[in-house]
Amino acid sequence: MTQKLTPTQMAWRAAQDIADGAYVNLGIGFPEMVAKFQPPGREAIFHTENGILGFGEAPAAGAEDWDLINAGKKAVTIKPGTAFFHHADSFAMVRGGHLDVAILGAYEVAETGDLANWSTGPRGVPAVGGAMDLVHGAKTVAVITDHVTKDGKPKLVQRCSLPLTGVGCVTRIYSSLAVIDIVDGHFVLREKLAAFSVSDLQALTGATLHLDGAVADLDVPAL
């Protein structure tokens, strides 16, 4: 594969779709970087299930306060109005439907919107954790992921082969090659890197890519 978006660029692209004032949970890994890229004139309120609401981007190296971490044990900054609370209250926010968006990583996403982002294998995330609450508690669930695995196998598939985190929960995928919506049990291609044709992209995808009008170029800054 000659060209693909970096994790930082995928996070930037996902951030462009977050509405002003949205309450957003960022999953461990690639999604954590979304907090760095709020578009001008918009402010999201970021939530972490270990008990912070309204945190900012990661601090500069050497400026970390390790009492201030997200669920992935990464250092965060606080902003005016940041709130701290017990993790049980945090999960009450999730389960009560108070989050507008959850952005998660993935091992596999099915065309039906099923998500697998944990594994029973030796190198996988060892338990489903709070993700199972997030995918059913948040009003919208999006995924940031490489389009294929390290050995070139599709991560966007007809049916997930790994244990499911949630069923029919994902509505948009920000991959390293494209932006894809899930509509009525199908992958619908919205944006793609200009260097790839639809045929190129289909060859790297484990289920049919449907078109609904023109496909835009996936343009991101060189971050």
Backbone hydrogen bonds, N-H to C=O, Kabsch-Sander energy under -0.5 kcal/mol:
donor,donor_aa,acceptor,acceptor_aa,energy
5,L,176,S,-2.8
10,M,6,T,-2.3
11,A,7,P,-2.3
12,W,8,T,-2.3
13,R,9,Q,-2.4
14,A,10,M,-2.3
15,A,11,A,-2.1
16,Q,12,W,-1.1
16,Q,13,R,-0.6
17,D,14,A,-1.4
18,I,15,A,-1.3
19,A,17,D,-0.5
21,G,43,E,-2.7
22,A,19,A,-1.8
24,V,22,A,-0.6
24,V,45,I,-2.4
25,N,101,V,-2.4
26,L,47,H,-0.8
27,G,25,N,-0.5
27,G,103,I,-3.3
32,E,29,G,-1.6
33,M,30,F,-1.8
34,V,31,P,-2.0
35,A,32,E,-0.9
36,K,33,M,-1.7
37,F,34,V,-2.1
42,R,39,P,-1.9
45,I,22,A,-3.2
46,F,44,A,-0.7
46,F,55,F,-0.5
47,H,24,V,-3.1
48,T,52,I,-2.3
51,G,48,T,-2.3
52,I,48,T,-1.3
53,L,83,A,-2.2
54,G,46,F,-3.3
55,F,46,F,-1.0
56,G,77,T,-3.1
63,A,60,A,-2.5
66,W,64,E,-0.6
68,L,65,D,-2.5
69,I,67,D,-0.7
70,N,74,K,-2.3
73,K,70,N,-2.0
76,V,68,L,-2.0
77,T,57,E,-0.9
79,K,54,G,-0.7
82,T,79,K,-2.4
83,A,53,L,-2.5
85,F,51,G,-1.8
89,D,86,H,-0.5
90,S,86,H,-1.9
91,F,87,H,-2.3
92,A,88,A,-1.5
93,M,89,D,-1.8
94,V,90,S,-1.7
95,R,91,F,-3.2
96,G,92,A,-1.7
97,G,94,V,-1.6
98,H,93,M,-2.2
100,D,23,Y,-1.7
101,V,23,Y,-2.0
102,A,140,T,-2.3
103,I,25,N,-2.5
104,L,102,A,-0.5
104,L,142,A,-2.4
107,Y,116,A,-2.7
108,E,116,A,-2.1
109,V,155,K,-2.5
110,A,114,D,-2.3
111,E,157,V,-1.6
113,G,110,A,-2.3
115,L,166,G,-2.4
116,A,108,E,-2.5
118,W,163,P,-0.5
119,S,125,V,-1.8
124,G,121,G,-0.8
131,A,128,V,-1.1
132,M,129,G,-1.1
133,D,130,G,-0.8
134,L,130,G,-2.2
135,V,131,A,-2.6
136,H,133,D,-0.6
137,G,133,D,-1.7
138,A,134,L,-2.4
139,K,99,L,-2.1
140,T,100,D,-1.1
142,A,102,A,-2.7
143,V,172,R,-2.0
144,I,104,L,-2.5
145,T,174,Y,-1.9
149,T,153,K,-2.9
152,G,149,T,-2.0
155,K,147,H,-1.9
156,L,147,H,-0.6
157,V,109,V,-2.4
157,V,155,K,-0.7
158,Q,206,G,-0.8
165,T,115,L,-3.7
166,G,115,L,-1.4
169,C,113,G,-1.4
170,V,113,G,-2.4
171,T,141,V,-2.6
172,R,141,V,-1.0
173,I,180,I,-3.0
174,Y,143,V,-3.4
175,S,173,I,-0.7
175,S,178,A,-2.7
176,S,145,T,-0.8
179,V,191,E,-2.2
180,I,173,I,-2.3
181,D,188,V,-2.7
182,I,171,T,-2.1
183,V,181,D,-0.6
183,V,186,H,-2.3
186,H,183,V,-1.0
187,F,208,T,-0.8
188,V,181,D,-3.3
188,V,186,H,-0.5
189,L,187,F,-0.5
189,L,210,H,-2.7
190,R,179,V,-2.6
191,E,179,V,-1.8
192,K,216,A,-2.0
193,L,177,L,-2.0
196,F,193,L,-1.9
201,L,197,S,-2.3
202,Q,198,V,-2.6
203,A,199,S,-1.9
204,L,200,D,-0.6
204,L,201,L,-1.1
205,T,202,Q,-1.5
206,G,156,L,-2.9
210,H,187,F,-3.3
210,H,208,T,-0.6
212,D,189,L,-0.5
216,A,190,R,-2.3
216,A,214,A,-0.6
218,L,192,K,-2.6
219,D,217,D,-1.2
220,V,218,L,-0.5
223,L,221,P,-1.7
